[in-house]
Amino acid sequence: MAKPYRMRLRGEGLEEAEIRGEFFDDEHATLSTYLQQYEELVQSKPLREGIPCHLEVKAADGKLHVTADLPTNDDLAILLHRLRPFILEEEPASFTKVSAILGRHVTEPHLRHLLSGQHRLYDSRDMQQQIRIRLNDVLVNSDRVLWDWLNSNEYHRDPDKRRAIEGLLQGMPNDLLRGIFVNLLIEKVKAIQGLASLVALMLGNVQELTFKSGVIS
């Protein structure tokens, strides 16, 4: 049985609009699961206390010297555990699956723009517009390298993949590399939060969505 939705949209330079539609039962269940996962993420220690990620890089004597303020190993482990159901695509309410559901239903141009913005945050394109970090002709601040690191060091402990990524990124200070990956994870968290706001609106958990300059507030 289809579940109807009805929502109001307000934004800069936009007249208030009302949008209506229907979700299939399985779509509604997936969106609800996404919000449950999001609440667990928000209540985790790294989100409650903040995720430190400050890097200072100086070059001297032909070497890079890095000063870093990064999450502890335990806090990073908690963050990665809470992110698993969002960033592992085969999970039932992953970011990819939920954004695909919204993509099928969202036709209003401003909402589609907001949805597209969450994708750019999630897959590191926003960061790459600000800075592109290359080593051995490899774009380090990219989703592909982040996934290689996760599969070789965190979510999986594949020794062959670990040797491959260590060889690929040989010569980069460990704190700098870790800081880049933490920054990429923070971008994913922002995208997950933005998508959760859209999901909450479409499920009726909030009655309206306000945004300014393409940013959800």
N, C-alpha and C positions, 0 to 999 in steps of 0.2 A: 504494500500500500504506500502510495506517495505521501511524503510529508511536506506541506507547504511552508514557504518562508516569505517573509515580508520585511523590508528594511528601508531606512531613510539614509540618504547620503548628503553630507554637506561638505563644502570645501571652498578654498579660495577661488573666486571668480566663477563659482558654480551655483546655479540655483538649486535649492533643495529638491531632491528627487526621491520618489518612492519606487522600489524595485520589488517585484514579486516573482515567485517561481515555485518549483517543487523538487525535492530530493527523493530518490528511491530509498527504500529502507536500508539497503546495504551502504549507500553513500552516507546517509545520516548517521549510521552506526560508526563508520570510519571517522567522520568528522568529530563525533562525540569522543571517540577514543583519543584522537589527536589532542583535544582540549584537556583530557585527563592526564595524558603524558606531559602536557605543557605545565600543568599545575605541579606535577612531581618535579619537573625541571626547575621551576621557579622556587620551590621550597628547598632545593638542594643547597648545601653550604656554599659552593662557589657563587651561585646566583644571589643568595641572601647577603653574602659578605663582599661580593665583588670579585672580579677576576683580574688580578694585577698583570699588566703586560707593558712594561716600560723597558725600552732598549736605548742604550747610548753607545755608539760605535765611533771609535777613533782609530786613525791610522798612524803608526809610529814605527820607525825602524823597519819599514817594509812589512809590518804585521798589523792585523786588525785586533784591537783591544775592545772587548765588549763588556759593558756593565749592564746587568739585567735584573729586573724585578719581575719574577714570573711565579705562576702558581707552584705550590709544593707538589711533589709526586702524588701524594694522597689526594689533594684537591683536584689535580688533573685527572686522576683515575675516577673520582666521583663524577666530574663533568662528562668524561667520555662515556661512563656507564649510563648517565641520564640522557645523553645524546644518541645512544644506540638506536632506540626505536624511531628516531627521526631521520638519521643519516644512513642507516642500512636500508637500501631501497626495497629489499624483499620483506621488510617488516610491514604488518597490515595497515599501519597509519603513519607511514613515512612521510617526510616532507614532499617527496616527489609524487607519491600517490594522492596526497591531499591537495596539492596544488593542481594536479591534473583534474580532480573532481571540480574544484572551483573554476578551472579554466573552461570546463564544459558548460558551466552555468552562467558565468560572468560575461555579459555582453556589453555592459555600460562602459564607455571608453575610459573614464577616470578610474574605475575599479580595475579594469584590465591593466592600466598603467601602474597602479599600485601593486598588482600581482606580479607584473613584469619586474618591478623594482625589487621585490623580495628575491626573485630568481637571480638578479645581478648581484645582490649581496651574498646569496647562498653559494654561488659558484665562483666567487672571487673576482668577477669582472669589475665590480666597483673599486676594489682595492687596486687592481691592475691599472685603472685609469689614473690613480694617484701615484703609484710607484710600481715599477717592474724590476724584480730582482733576478738576475741571471747568473748562473755559474756553469761553466763548461757547456755553454749554449743551451742550457736547460732553464726554463722559467720556473724558479723555485716557489714563488708565491702563487701557486696554481692548485686547482683541485686534484689534478693527476698526481702531483708530487705529494700532496697531503695524504691522499689515499694510499700511495705506496708506503708512506711512513706509518700510517695507521695499521696497514695489513702486515707490516714487517716488525713493528715494535709494540703495538698496542692491542688492537682487536685480534690479531693473529700474530704468531711468532714464527713465521716462515723464515728459516735461516738463509735460504737462497735469496729471497726478496730482501732480507736485511743486508746481506753482503752487496747486493746490487745497488741499493739506494745509498749505502755507505760509500761505495765506489763512485757513484754518480755525483755525490755531494762532497767528495773528499776535499779538504782544505777549508771548509766553512766552519767557523767556531761553533761548538755545540749549542751554546746559549743563544747565539744569533739564529741558528736553525730552529731551535725550540721556540724562540720568540716569534718567528715567522709563522710557525704552525699554530701557536696559541692565538695569534691575531686572526688567522683564517678561521679558527674555531669560533672566535668571538663574532666574526661576521656571520657565521652560520646561526649562532644564537640570536642575533638581531633579526635575521630573516625568519627564523622559527617564531619569534615573538610577533613580528609583523603579520605573518600568516595566521597566527592564532587570533589576532584582532579581527581579521577578515572572517575567520570561521565563527567566532563568537557573534559577530554581527549577523551572519547568515543563518545561524541557529536560533537567533532571537535572544541570546544571553545578554546582549546589549542592544539598545534600540536605535542607535545611530552611530555613524563613524564620521569623525572630523579629521581632516588632514590639511596640511599646509605645505606648499611647495613640494608635493609628492611624498611627504613624510607623514605616516600615520601617527595621530596623537590621541 
